[in-house]
Amino acid sequence: MIEVALAPLVAAMLGALAGAISVTIAFSLVIYGIARVGDMRRMGRTGAATAYGALGVVAGLAAVGIVAVGLLVVTSK
């Protein structure tokens, strides 16, 4: 019978799940922020448009950062 260490498998599974959920949420915020920028500009609310634009940019940087960290972790092992 082959013995399998469950701790590394569970850690890898939870790490992959956390990465997938965090990238999905970050990219959803990018889409939400960019979509709302157009809406706010049409309504003449430049302050809100700027805030939504900033949300989109920060969430985009977060999504790229999460992917980059994930790639570094995968290639370092």
VMD Tcl script that draws the C-alpha trace (Angstrom):
set ca {
  {0.00 0.00 0.00}
  {1.27 3.46 -0.88}
  {1.33 6.03 1.87}
  {0.38 9.55 0.89}
  {1.17 12.61 2.98}
  {-2.08 14.51 3.12}
  {-0.78 17.76 4.63}
  {1.11 18.92 1.49}
  {-1.80 17.94 -0.74}
  {-4.31 19.81 1.39}
  {-2.02 22.85 1.56}
  {-1.64 22.87 -2.22}
  {-5.37 22.50 -2.71}
  {-6.21 25.32 -0.30}
  {-3.54 27.56 -1.83}
  {-4.90 26.98 -5.33}
  {-8.45 27.64 -4.13}
  {-7.43 30.86 -2.37}
  {-5.52 32.04 -5.44}
  {-8.39 31.31 -7.79}
  {-10.94 33.07 -5.59}
  {-8.73 36.12 -5.00}
  {-7.94 36.56 -8.72}
  {-11.61 36.15 -9.59}
  {-12.68 38.78 -7.07}
  {-9.94 41.20 -8.14}
  {-10.77 40.86 -11.82}
  {-14.48 41.25 -11.07}
  {-13.68 44.53 -9.33}
  {-11.74 45.63 -12.42}
  {-14.77 45.03 -14.62}
  {-17.12 46.68 -12.11}
  {-14.91 49.75 -11.73}
  {-14.45 50.26 -15.47}
  {-18.15 49.80 -16.19}
  {-19.15 52.29 -13.51}
  {-16.65 54.90 -14.77}
  {-18.62 55.22 -18.00}
  {-21.92 55.43 -16.15}
  {-20.68 58.11 -13.77}
  {-19.16 60.19 -16.57}
  {-22.44 60.16 -18.50}
  {-24.24 61.34 -15.37}
  {-21.70 64.14 -14.84}
  {-20.34 62.76 -11.57}
  {-16.60 63.18 -12.12}
  {-15.65 62.50 -8.50}
  {-17.42 59.16 -8.46}
  {-15.99 58.35 -11.89}
  {-12.49 59.00 -10.58}
  {-13.10 56.79 -7.55}
  {-14.40 53.94 -9.70}
  {-11.47 54.37 -12.07}
  {-9.07 54.15 -9.15}
  {-10.87 51.01 -7.97}
  {-10.42 49.46 -11.41}
  {-6.73 50.32 -11.57}
  {-5.94 49.11 -8.04}
  {-7.89 45.89 -8.57}
  {-6.09 45.34 -11.88}
  {-2.72 45.76 -10.20}
  {-3.82 43.40 -7.44}
  {-4.90 40.76 -9.97}
  {-1.59 40.99 -11.81}
  {0.30 40.89 -8.51}
  {-1.56 37.81 -7.30}
  {-0.80 35.99 -10.56}
  {2.87 37.03 -10.37}
  {3.20 35.82 -6.78}
  {1.54 32.55 -7.73}
  {3.96 32.03 -10.58}
  {6.93 32.79 -8.33}
  {5.72 30.29 -5.73}
  {5.16 27.58 -8.34}
  {8.55 28.05 -10.00}
  {10.49 28.27 -6.73}
  {9.57 24.78 -5.55}
}
mol new
graphics top color blue
foreach p $ca { graphics top sphere $p radius 0.5 }
foreach p [lrange $ca 0 end-1] q [lrange $ca 1 end] { graphics top cylinder $p $q radius 0.2 }
display resetview
